[in-house]
């Protein structure tokens, strides 16, 4: 084993903050699409102050310089801020007071399992302070090292108890010669890995049993789990699926987050049929019909257990009906769909990228409006009930 194959940092780092476009980018777009740098900057300013709050790096990442898109179509796209604003409108803070619990990967997963939903199994949690019932709480690096060496059942998937976007995640294949072996074949010193977990993620780090991908998906995209991002809305009394995309890992990645180089994201229609897939962003982006390794066509796949997947996401959302919108990461395994986690601030760019269309489109806007109105109605009902109780208490007094 050479030192070049042993990493100082084992866990997946966060992506670097996007930077304003370099002059070379402006020139490249001008040459490719006949849009002068001045015209690009003018469009970027218009979109930055538009409903989608698109910043300069996002303008290029989403390909909004493309002349086939009208200005009105470009205004339908949202950036990180615009996506957050949609979710805040549908999930008002005063109504969704349980969001802290929903974002707690350990507790929310335990609740789902207790209520009969298929979820990932937690084997242990690295935390200096918290307890987790029957799940081992690993208090320090030494306890974590002992757990990984003597108790853990590999393969494992590790991730921070708090956080988004696969930052800090790792697929763990096993222990060999005092080293932790990653799912992508990389290795790290075991003691150093354990110290890294506690140093970088003091809020806690969860270790769960790794899942196996359904054969129909594995035959196309490989064995690494590529989850379905299923977004549900509560625009009536019963939550339902709004859209789904398939996030597909790069062949050498340990998770399926799109910001990792080579990762892909594919369309999934209302019938579960997989469509075209996007890889890359900006000038490097392209739509592909076949997987770069297997050569299999993406449109040869209909998502297995499609009806069960939709039912599971909708019923899980109904556990917390005060939320107007939730994004679910769900794996499709040989035993059916398995919920990995819930996101109260789903990143809608995941839908925009393969669709080439903004989320603030004429099909979705009425859904968002109806959901927001329903959320406000529920909130007002709670406020009215509190006031009624206060008045009743005053009368008794």
C-alpha positions, -999 to +999 in steps of 0.1 A: +000+000+000+016+033-011+012+065+008-005+080-023-036+058-017-040+068+020-059+101+024-053+126+052-090+134+051-114+105+047-148+122+047-163+139+018-155+176+019-179+204+011-178+219-023-160+251-027-182+282-027-191+292-062-172+322-075-182+350-098-175+341-135-140+346-147-134+366-178-126+334-197-161+321-190-178+353-203-156+351-235-164+314-239-201+320-237-198+349-261-181+328-286-204+297-283-237+316-282-231+351-296-240+367-263-216+395-255-201+398-219-221+430-214-253+413-224-245+384-201-239+407-171-272+426-179-291+393-179-275+382-147-285+414-129-321+409-141-322+374-128-305+382-095-333+405-086-360+383-101-382+358-083-356+330-086-327+350-070-302+336-094-267+346-086-238+348-111-224+313-107-259+298-109-265+317-141-237+297-157-243+264-138-279+262-151-270+272-186-292+303-185-270+319-212-285+296-238-303+316-265-331+290-268-344+302-234-365+333-234-361+358-205-394+347-191-383+311-191-351+320-174-370+338-147-387+305-139-354+291-126-344+294-089-311+294-072-303+283-037-319+314-022-350+312-045-354+275-037-352+283+001-378+310-004-403+286-020-398+261+009-402+288+036-434+300+020-448+264+020-433+255+054-439+287+075-415+287+105-444+294+130-462+263+117-433+238+112-419+240+147-410+202+144-384+209+117-356+204+141-369+169+148-375+161+111-339+171+103-325+150+131-313+119+112-311+096+142-344+105+159-365+108+127-352+075+113-360+058+146-396+072+145-401+059+110-389+025+119-411+024+150-441+033+128-434+005+103-417+024+075-387+009+058-356+029+067-319+025+071-307+008+103-285+028+127-257+007+142-241+035+162-237+072+167-205+091+176-216+118+201-200+132+232-232+141+249-264+126+235-280+092+242-299+072+217-317+045+236-306+010+225-283+024+198-247+026+210-235+062+217-198+064+210-183+090+233-148+095+220-124+085+192-113+054+212-148+042+216-155+047+179-124+028+169-134-001+192-169-001+176-155-001+141-130-028+149-151-052+170-188-045+167-197-028+134-213-049+106-198-037+073-205-022+048-215+009+066-226+044+054-215+072+077-227+108+077-231+138+100-263+139+122-268+174+109-260+187+075-269+184+038-256+176+004-236+145+014-209+167+031-190+145+055-204+112+041-185+080+035-191+045+024-171+022+047-162-013+034-142-026+063-110-025+084-077-038+071-042-035+088-053-005+109-069+013+080-105+021+072-113+010+036-137+032+018-163+021-007-144+036-035-112+018-026-094+047-009-079+041+026-074+062+057-057+056+090-083+042+113-073+063+144-070+094+122-105+088+108-120+084+143-103+116+154-116+134+123-152+124+130-151+140+164-131+170+154-151+180+123-186+169+134-192+176+171-229+176+166-227+138+160-220+113+133-243+084+124-233+050+111-259+030+093-261-003+075-253+002+038-280-006+014-280-027-018-293-012-050-321-029-069-309-050-098-329-030-124-310+001-114-277-015-107-276-030-142-277+005-156-258+026-130-237+003-109-240-010-074-236+023-055-269+036-042-284+063-063-314+076-044-347+089-058-353+125-047-390+125-042-407+158-034-441+157-019-466+185-014-496+190+008-518+211-015-550+193-002-556+174+030-535+145+017-498+148+007-489+137-028-458+134-050-450+165-070-419+153-088-391+127-087-355+126-100-329+099-099-295+110-085-268+087-099-233+086-084-202+091-104-185+057-109-158+066-083-180+085-058-192+073-024-226+091-026-250+104-052-248+142-046-247+160-079-219+184-070-194+156-070-175+154-103-191+130-128-223+125-109-255+125-129-292+132-124-320+118-145-355+127-153-383+105-139-418+111-152-452+107-134-453+070-144-418+062-130-402+061-165-366+073-165-357+097-192-326+116-203-298+123-178-276+153-172-240+153-163-220+184-156-231+220-154-226+252-174-206+250-206-195+214-196-231+202-192-245+177-215-275+154-217-267+117-221-289+088-231-266+060-218-245+054-187-208+062-193-197+028-178-224+003-184-235+017-218-271+009-208-298+033-218-314+053-190-348+051-207-347+014-205-357+017-169-390+022-151-383+028-114-390-005-096-418-005-070-429+029-083-464+028-068-450+017-035-424+045-036-451+071-041-473+057-014-444+056+011-433+092+005-469+105+007-477+085+039-444+095+056-452+132+048-486+127+064-468+121+097-461+158+098-489+174+077-480+209+089-452+208+063-463+220+029-433+204+011-407+178+019-379+163-001-373+126+005-341+106-004-353+071-010-333+041-021-347+013-042-334-020-028-342-057-036-367-055-007-384-023-019-381+014-012-362+025+019-363+060+033-329+074+039-338+109+051-362+138+048-353+174+038-375+203+048-355+226+025-354+205-007-330+219-034-352+223-065-322+227-088-321+189-088-353+189-109-343+219-130-310+205-142-322+175-162-355+191-172-339+223-185-369+241-171-374+263-141-394+252-111-414+284-111-433+273-142-470+275-150-475+238-140-460+241-105-469+277-096-506+269-089-495+239-068-472+262-047-499+288-043-524+262-032-500+246-008-490+280+007-527+289+012-533+256+029-503+261+052-516+296+062-551+281+068-536+255+091-515+281+109-545+304+114-565+275+127-539+269+154-537+306+163-575+307+166-575+276+188-549+292+211-570+324+213-601+304+221-583+286+249-569+319+263-604+334+263-618+303+280-591+305+307-599+342+313-636+334+318-628+307+343-605+330+361 
